[in-house]
């Protein structure tokens, strides 16, 4: 009976909290947005090579990150190295333009990743501009690492935390 009362109180707390908390405009996500130089087939192709490199390179960096702020810090610390490596990929493919990597707060439309839907709005994002950055783009979520959920060939364990799950564990275990 005592556990049942705890569950009812917890459910009511969640419902009241959801109704009373104003909708926040800044989301606790860090997105990755890669903008191709143009819509030509070669520019679009190299965009996907840059994407593959970034996801592979950043997967081990992001597997234990527990906040958006820490994710931004890691990207900012690695931005010069990432830019150099992306520029090298572009040069090796014969492109004469370079990459610009920055962290910015920008508008994104509604997007669904697996079972997670992010509503349209302004999000912090790692912006990767290839050359003129006038072509079609590619994006995903770096934190929490929704870009990286299928990258497990190196047995990297990605941990997700839930305060509600922690409360249930505390109450019932």
Backbone torsions as a table, in degrees:
resi	resn	phi	psi	omega
1	UNK	NA	-40.2	-178.7
2	UNK	-62.4	-41.7	178.5
3	UNK	-64.5	-39.2	179.3
4	UNK	-61.0	-42.1	178.5
5	UNK	-64.6	-40.8	176.9
6	UNK	-60.4	-42.8	-179.4
7	UNK	-64.6	-45.6	179.0
8	UNK	-60.5	-45.2	178.8
9	UNK	-62.1	-41.8	179.7
10	UNK	-64.5	-43.8	178.5
11	UNK	-62.1	-44.6	179.0
12	UNK	-64.2	-39.9	178.2
13	UNK	-60.7	-44.3	179.7
14	UNK	-64.5	-44.3	-179.4
15	UNK	-64.5	-48.4	179.2
16	UNK	-62.5	-42.6	178.5
17	UNK	-61.0	-41.0	179.9
18	UNK	-67.2	-34.6	-179.1
19	UNK	-78.4	-30.3	-174.2
20	UNK	-91.7	-21.4	-177.2
21	UNK	-83.7	126.3	178.6
22	UNK	-65.7	151.3	178.6
23	UNK	-63.1	123.4	-179.4
24	UNK	-85.4	142.6	-177.1
25	UNK	-87.6	-25.4	178.3
26	UNK	-100.0	129.4	-175.4
27	UNK	-100.1	153.2	-179.3
28	UNK	-89.4	52.9	178.2
29	UNK	-130.3	150.0	170.2
30	UNK	-121.2	119.0	-176.8
31	UNK	-99.1	158.5	174.6
32	UNK	-114.9	127.2	-176.4
33	UNK	-132.0	113.3	-178.7
34	UNK	-108.9	121.4	-178.1
35	UNK	-107.5	119.3	-179.6
36	UNK	-70.8	155.5	177.3
37	UNK	-58.1	-46.4	-178.8
38	UNK	-152.9	-174.9	177.3
39	UNK	-94.4	8.5	176.8
40	UNK	-63.1	154.6	-177.8
41	UNK	-59.5	-39.4	-177.9
42	UNK	-71.0	-38.9	177.9
43	UNK	-66.8	-38.2	177.6
44	UNK	-68.3	-37.8	179.3
45	UNK	-63.7	-45.6	-178.9
46	UNK	-69.4	-28.1	174.7
47	UNK	-57.8	-42.9	-179.7
48	UNK	-71.3	-29.8	174.4
49	UNK	-68.2	-40.7	176.4
50	UNK	-63.8	-42.7	177.9
51	UNK	-59.3	-47.6	-179.0
52	UNK	-60.8	-42.8	178.3
53	UNK	-61.2	-49.5	-176.8
54	UNK	-61.4	-44.1	-179.9
55	UNK	-63.9	-45.1	179.5
56	UNK	-63.6	-43.0	-177.8
57	UNK	-68.2	-41.6	-173.2
58	UNK	-86.9	-14.8	-179.3
59	UNK	-54.3	-52.1	179.3
60	UNK	-65.6	-28.8	179.4
61	UNK	-68.4	-32.0	-172.4
62	UNK	-99.2	-4.9	-172.9
63	UNK	-67.8	-21.5	-179.6
64	UNK	-119.3	10.6	-180.0
65	UNK	-74.2	135.5	-175.2
66	UNK	-116.8	9.1	176.6
67	UNK	-155.0	154.9	177.1
68	UNK	-63.3	-38.1	-179.2
69	UNK	-61.3	-41.8	178.2
70	UNK	-66.9	-38.6	177.6
71	UNK	-61.1	-44.0	177.9
72	UNK	-62.8	-42.8	179.7
73	UNK	-59.6	-44.6	179.9
74	UNK	-61.2	-45.6	-179.7
75	UNK	-63.0	-44.5	-179.7
76	UNK	-63.4	-39.3	178.0
77	UNK	-66.2	-32.4	-176.4
78	UNK	-97.1	-1.5	-171.0
79	UNK	-61.3	-39.4	179.5
80	UNK	-65.4	-46.2	178.6
81	UNK	-62.8	-43.6	178.3
82	UNK	-61.9	-43.7	179.2
83	UNK	-60.3	-44.9	179.8
84	UNK	-61.2	-44.8	-178.5
85	UNK	-67.7	-39.7	176.9
86	UNK	-66.1	-41.7	176.7
87	UNK	-60.5	-37.9	178.7
88	UNK	-64.5	-41.7	176.2
89	UNK	-59.0	-46.0	-179.9
90	UNK	-61.8	-45.6	179.5
91	UNK	-62.6	-43.1	179.6
92	UNK	-61.4	-27.6	178.8
93	UNK	-90.8	0.0	176.2
94	UNK	89.2	13.8	179.1
95	UNK	-86.4	143.4	179.9
96	UNK	-103.9	10.5	174.8
97	UNK	-105.3	168.7	-176.7
98	UNK	-121.9	-177.5	-178.1
99	UNK	-109.5	147.5	172.7
100	UNK	-125.5	123.7	-179.5
101	UNK	-116.8	129.3	179.4
102	UNK	-147.9	161.6	172.3
103	UNK	-106.2	128.7	-174.8
104	UNK	-146.4	160.4	174.6
105	UNK	-103.3	115.3	-173.5
106	UNK	-136.7	162.7	179.9
107	UNK	-81.4	136.6	175.1
108	UNK	-129.5	143.7	173.6
109	UNK	-74.9	170.4	176.8
110	UNK	-60.1	138.1	-178.0
111	UNK	-147.4	140.7	178.2
112	UNK	-111.2	130.8	176.0
113	UNK	-119.7	112.5	-176.2
114	UNK	51.3	-112.7	-178.2
115	UNK	-102.2	11.6	-177.2
116	UNK	-114.5	126.6	176.7
117	UNK	-110.2	126.5	175.2
118	UNK	-102.2	123.3	-179.9
119	UNK	-69.1	158.3	176.5
120	UNK	-62.9	148.1	179.8
121	UNK	158.2	-173.1	-179.8
122	UNK	-92.0	129.4	-178.5
123	UNK	-131.6	148.7	168.7
124	UNK	-70.6	140.2	-176.6
125	UNK	-148.8	148.4	168.2
126	UNK	-87.5	114.5	-178.0
127	UNK	-99.3	124.0	178.3
128	UNK	-116.2	108.0	-178.4
129	UNK	-101.9	121.8	177.5
130	UNK	-98.2	117.7	179.8
131	UNK	58.2	-124.4	-178.8
132	UNK	-76.7	-13.9	177.9
133	UNK	55.3	42.1	-178.3
134	UNK	-108.6	3.2	-178.5
135	UNK	-96.8	-179.8	176.8
136	UNK	-58.7	153.4	-174.0
137	UNK	-119.1	172.2	177.1
138	UNK	-134.2	140.1	176.9
139	UNK	-146.5	160.5	175.4
140	UNK	-158.5	-169.5	-179.1
141	UNK	-113.4	123.7	178.8
142	UNK	-86.4	-37.2	178.0
143	UNK	-135.9	126.3	-12.3
144	UNK	-58.0	156.7	-166.9
145	UNK	-73.0	70.0	178.0
146	UNK	-74.8	-23.2	174.6
147	UNK	-66.4	-28.5	-165.6
148	UNK	-105.4	5.6	-172.5
149	UNK	-65.0	-27.1	-179.5
150	UNK	-94.6	-0.3	-179.6
151	UNK	-91.4	91.9	179.6
152	UNK	-134.5	22.9	-179.6
153	UNK	-68.7	-19.3	177.9
154	UNK	-100.1	17.7	-179.5
155	UNK	56.6	38.5	177.5
156	UNK	-80.2	127.5	-179.9
157	UNK	-98.3	119.5	178.3
158	UNK	-99.5	125.9	-177.1
159	UNK	-105.2	133.5	174.0
160	UNK	-113.1	141.6	-179.2
161	UNK	-116.3	148.2	178.0
162	UNK	-138.6	121.8	178.7
163	UNK	-64.8	-36.9	179.5
164	UNK	-64.3	-43.8	177.7
165	UNK	-62.4	-39.1	177.9
166	UNK	-63.1	-40.6	178.2
167	UNK	-63.3	-44.6	179.2
168	UNK	-61.5	-43.1	177.9
169	UNK	-59.8	-42.8	180.0
170	UNK	-63.8	-43.5	-176.5
171	UNK	-72.0	-35.6	-170.4
172	UNK	-111.1	-0.3	178.9
173	UNK	-118.2	NA	NA
